[in-house]
């Protein structure tokens, strides 16, 4: 049970900032996801960046936020926006983001509420909070300054997914860059992030200590495996996150030039429609629209049955914790010619992690053995270890704060940055960092 009592259960200090900048992590400091960070200076100007929940089972929530007049959201993944309705319901907070992030938030909140009702876990916000949050967005284009009390801020492309942003903040004493989730590499649907000169860099560290393979070579290996599965008479089942990964997969398959029968199921279809309503955030909206229309969208039970005869099924959920993918796996579980091809992170405790480690999966209340081939491909839209270091060097900050990372691997990135002469901070949840 998660209970929030506005103004009473927050980890945020109730003492004023006497000098410099206070940076406080409500969540996401020493973990991946569950993000929320408050920045405040001696003028009592304050901003919250992101306020999510970790979609584990049951979910994890950040510490309660104190009163916040304005919050900026980097992108529309639930571990960054999942608690925004609570902010609006309790503090009447104004929400800021790109137009695409705001548009996607509606479908993400609706799905979160639906899943909470099905799985029986409590949400700290309700439908009324959700409705109010939908009316609380103020959207902004990239590279346009916004005044907030004694500060000003602007958004920069983050490269993670279309519409994702980094946030540059200018205070009377410091220039700050918060990366959100970011990638410096170009992916099928968005361009990579560019460095921004700053004094304080809040740098995501999801892939600290880990290098990505060459993106082009990994995409080619993925397509080759799909073709291998199809040629032996199987179905390639591709669990994909609704916002970002599924759309990348259909672009890769469409661009491969192979005559594939690809069926697209789950929430990613609705997300794709919203993407097409905001073409300015896509690397090539025309090419994405062609790829999307090339797929056969599953809209009914009969469509789903026909998809069992497809070459490829791209569907949610990306971690096998629900969604249509379980229906397909339940029916194809004994087909050794078919394959489950993972292209995204599989969190500890997720269905996908269990399938990889044990060859079985909980489906509709039963632990089911899956006899399909299992393979993994690294098509992440987060910067890898080397990219993070290169990006940090190019931003030339005096201080780096590493957040949104695995506490076991983050020290590797911290050490590498310290060896280059940078001052590095590794916060814990509920902890404040003071920089003068």
Beta strands, then each sheet from edge to edge (+ up, - down):
strand 1: 21-27
strand 2: 36-41
strand 3: 46-49
strand 4: 53-54
strand 5: 60-61
strand 6: 70-72
strand 7: 94-97
strand 8: 137-139
strand 9: 146-148
strand 10: 151-157
strand 11: 165-170
strand 12: 175-178
strand 13: 200-205
strand 14: 236-239
strand 15: 262-265
strand 16: 296-297
strand 17: 312-315
strand 18: 339-342
strand 19: 360-363
strand 20: 366-369
strand 21: 373-376
strand 22: 399-405
strand 23: 423-425
strand 24: 432-435
sheet 1: 8+ 7+ 6+ 3+ 2- 1+ 24-
sheet 2: 4+ 5-
sheet 3: 9+ 10- 11+ 12- 13- 22- 23-
sheet 4: 16+ 15+ 17+ 14+ 18+ 21+
sheet 5: 19+ 20-
end
